[in-house]
Amino acid sequence: MKQRQLEILLQKVPKPATPVPQLEQYMTPARIAADIIFTAYQWGDIEKKIVVDLGCGTGIFSVGAIYMGAKKVLGFDIDKNIIAAAKKYAKTNAFPIA
């Protein structure tokens, strides 16, 4: 997959519906997330690896890691509402969730 294709796919990840300012919730722009993920992929840090996304929010980095061939992705966040949104997006797109 090319970086631009990844960026287009990541633009579909939902933004937090009601961000909590105290938790510093903001969405990483798809272009930046795609650049970071693609760089990690090129360095051999994603494909066939277990990836952990701490403070995952709605899961833009988790989704990117799945698209780039991660063996397994674990996303963690303190906000139960945002985790619910991430799980809904994952289920809708047939991504494996636990």
Legacy VTK file of the C-alpha trace (Angstrom):
# vtk DataFile Version 3.0
C-alpha trace
ASCII
DATASET POLYDATA
POINTS 98 float
0.000 0.000 0.000
1.229 3.480 -0.800
1.338 6.211 1.827
-1.315 8.296 0.049
-3.692 5.295 -0.041
-3.182 4.825 3.692
-3.908 8.506 4.291
-7.195 8.254 2.373
-8.256 5.235 4.439
-7.318 6.956 7.708
-9.470 9.971 6.838
-12.482 7.718 7.450
-11.615 7.069 11.115
-14.175 9.013 13.174
-13.197 12.017 15.244
-14.075 12.049 18.957
-17.771 13.050 19.188
-17.391 14.814 22.535
-13.688 15.347 23.337
-12.778 15.759 26.989
-10.382 18.731 27.333
-8.829 17.390 30.559
-7.792 14.253 28.670
-6.224 16.302 25.868
-8.265 14.472 23.250
-7.580 15.622 19.728
-7.432 13.810 16.427
-4.107 13.338 14.706
-4.593 14.479 11.092
-4.683 11.566 8.635
-1.695 12.923 6.708
0.506 12.981 9.821
-0.729 9.587 11.061
-0.090 8.046 7.629
3.440 9.492 7.585
4.246 8.117 11.046
2.742 4.702 10.328
4.367 4.426 6.908
7.773 5.350 8.360
7.405 2.731 11.125
6.387 0.197 8.476
9.455 0.968 6.356
11.674 0.484 9.424
10.145 -2.960 9.962
8.263 -1.989 13.124
4.707 -2.932 12.065
4.375 -5.821 9.636
3.841 -9.134 11.480
4.375 -7.370 14.836
2.180 -6.851 17.864
1.472 -3.122 18.037
0.285 -1.288 21.165
-1.517 2.052 20.787
-1.587 3.847 24.146
-4.118 6.657 24.353
-5.632 5.316 21.144
-8.661 7.592 21.001
-10.859 6.456 18.127
-7.953 4.387 16.812
-6.318 6.113 13.854
-2.890 4.601 14.586
-4.403 1.205 15.403
-6.301 1.173 12.117
-3.184 2.224 10.226
-1.172 -0.569 11.815
-3.834 -3.103 10.783
-3.753 -1.847 7.209
0.045 -2.131 7.163
0.043 -5.772 8.224
0.364 -5.812 12.004
-0.054 -9.291 13.468
-2.151 -7.887 16.324
-3.044 -4.404 17.555
-3.961 -3.496 21.126
-5.507 -0.067 21.716
-5.860 1.433 25.200
-7.618 4.592 26.321
-9.003 5.873 29.627
-12.247 7.207 28.096
-14.888 4.474 27.848
-16.975 6.518 25.384
-14.123 6.898 22.946
-13.276 3.195 23.245
-16.910 2.413 22.392
-16.614 4.596 19.272
-13.363 2.859 18.286
-14.925 -0.587 18.774
-17.956 0.413 16.711
-15.716 1.590 13.856
-13.630 -1.597 14.083
-16.727 -3.801 14.031
-18.260 -1.898 11.100
-15.036 -2.405 9.122
-14.539 -6.041 10.183
-11.307 -5.351 12.055
-10.475 -7.883 14.780
-11.378 -6.572 18.234
-11.120 -8.010 21.706
LINES 1 99
98 0 1 2 3 4 5 6 7 8 9 10 11 12 13 14 15 16 17 18 19 20 21 22 23 24 25 26 27 28 29 30 31 32 33 34 35 36 37 38 39 40 41 42 43 44 45 46 47 48 49 50 51 52 53 54 55 56 57 58 59 60 61 62 63 64 65 66 67 68 69 70 71 72 73 74 75 76 77 78 79 80 81 82 83 84 85 86 87 88 89 90 91 92 93 94 95 96 97
